[in-house]
Amino acid sequence: ANPEMCQALAGEVEKLLTASNPYIRKKAGLCAMRMVRKNEDLEDKFNHRIGALLEDSDHAVALCGCSLLIAVVDTYPEYTRDSRKHIGALIRVLKGILSSSYSSASEYDVSGVTDPFLQVKILRVLRVLGQGSVDAADDMNDILAQVATNTEGTKNAGNAILYECVQTIMAIEAESGLRVLGINILGRFLLNKDPNIRYVALTTLQKVVRVDLKAVQRHRDMILDCLKADNDPSIRKRALDVAYALVNEDNVKNMTKELQNHLITAESDGFKDDLVMRICACIEQHAPNRRWQVDNLVRVMCLAGDMVPPDVRSMFCHLVASTPELHAYTVHKLYFSLTNNATQEALQHVGIWCVGEFGDLLCNGTATGPDDQPIQVTSADVLDLLQGIIKQPATKGTKTHEIIASCLMKLAARFPGELERIRKMMRKFETSLSAELQQRACEYSKLMESDWDACRADVLDRMPVCDKPLGGASDVGEVAAPSIRVANGGGQGDLLDLDVDALLNSDPVPAVAPTAVPAASNDLLDDVFGIGGPSPSASAPTPAAAPVDDLLGGLFGDSPAAPAPAAKQYPDIVAFTCDELRVTFAIAPGGAPGATQVQANFANLGSAPLTNFVFQAAVPKYLTLAMETASTAVLAPRTERAGFQVINVTNSTNGARPIMMKLRIQYTMNGQAVVQQGQVSNFPQGL
């Protein structure tokens, strides 16, 4: 109907609102609602009839009265104050429905709940009328608490009422205890098996965080469980939003670690990019000090460096350059991270930049290890690292090579004794297909000629600090200058401080029980690597492997060359097998008590190559694990001996407790990222 027709028929509709037939009253109420929305001149035509409709004995009529009241208030907000006179009637109707002696309970019963449709509509009206009024909120507190405590949430009808009740509680000026009750209801929703209910709870919690952060913090573990264990990407995304909103200065360390742990198994379908962005934002906004900020940004770059955006990389370099106390610490940390994980783009870029700027601090021998002995890094070691990165396939353009060229030029002033080798490495870039890289290499080569010897050091001095203000923490944190304390070597440390002891001390199983999971398994860290203590025993080797120790990886030099296979002293055991991959362990005793050398041999059983191959192992705390560099990161198809990796294990119990391992294997096959995991419990006794 058009506005003119609404104006002409308004009087007739008004009369029908008092008809004896409830069906007519219901239809008249619906018609009046639509007329109000169609014609602005009818703003007060039906207002005096709303009260009678709300208290009508017929629930359908009362439902239409609620809809009419909402339409009037939405269309004409100035009537909200006058409409609050109906709050008492609405509360009486709602109390009557909740009463155990309600006479029409069986007539309107839906899954054991009395007329959930009318209850939901009344709660919605109360929300509209209660916003911005403390007096109205005081009148509603008791009935909202009664609805929240007396409604059963085992059925969808009850959940709908509880959800609407929580929405109303959060929208009005409710008491703090009532808000906590509403948030606890949302916490129960997170445990529901229905993904729609979990999604609704997370969406509401995201809004509620701004109202009562402390109450939401109590449900942090359940929110993180939704982030890690839910298969629904929309729920994971919403849980990430809520988890990010919960981060503050008090919990930033724990929350950041939880989010970093999830990076290992997060899907690379857009969600992982969001996760990286959220972690970086948390680190930048809430870092307690700059040392902690550097540590955690390096961790993120080790785990998902390809997804760290350029602005975060730039911010990291600005942070390091602006903090002279961290120059030596950061360049050592990045150097040892690169020696074990040189495939992540962001880690390469910031690491190479730092090596170029502060390479002299890396090789001056002032940094010390846990035994107070200097960490020995030579200029040749640094150039070997850069040489290895240069040899990697340039699948993402020449940006990395451009940064390496600038780094080499800087090192020409830092390592004058290596000038000839640097000049030789630079010549390779002079024939690059990239005009930018070729021109830059030619200019740098010219700068390395003897004509520039007198002023080269001044030209290649450290870059001045940018004038751009640096946000985040101003406190540097604990850095012992000039010493840099590092954790014990030997592969005992893990970048994420993960604890596998509780998991691996479970009863051994008679045979390997590998399970194949997608690249975003539900909760690999809690299931395989755990979360825990200060001295974990998880190892993440190889250039394509997970990152190094919490400080510097515990690795003080070059990765050793791949050794010859160990002499076979025990029968080979099958550690893992699936359709396309088999891993066997060749076991031999080590040279010290309790020491065992295990050579993991990789066989590609399929017809497709396995690229980006990473083999990781975790052991209980009574074992010490040191993994040497893998022979290759690409397993050729249908190859029985496609690659190998040597693992040195030391059993502190000298064989009293068995060797056990949790395995995590990741690779790319036919363009798809695959993560496999399994347990090895069939090592020979007495090792």
PyMOL commands that set and color helices and strands:
alter all, ss='L'
color gray80, all
select helices_A, chain A and resi 3-16+22-38+40-42+47-54+59-75+77-98+116-130+134-150+156-171+176-190+195-208+213-217+220-229+233-246+252-263+271-286+290-307+310-321+324-340+345-362+379-391+399-414+416-431+435-447+450-452+456-459+501-504+524-529
alter helices_A, ss='H'
color red, helices_A
select strands_A, chain A and resi 109-110+113-114+515-518+538-539+573-577+581-589+595-604+611-618+623-627+639-651+661-669+672-680
alter strands_A, ss='S'
color yellow, strands_A
deselect
rebuild
show_as cartoon
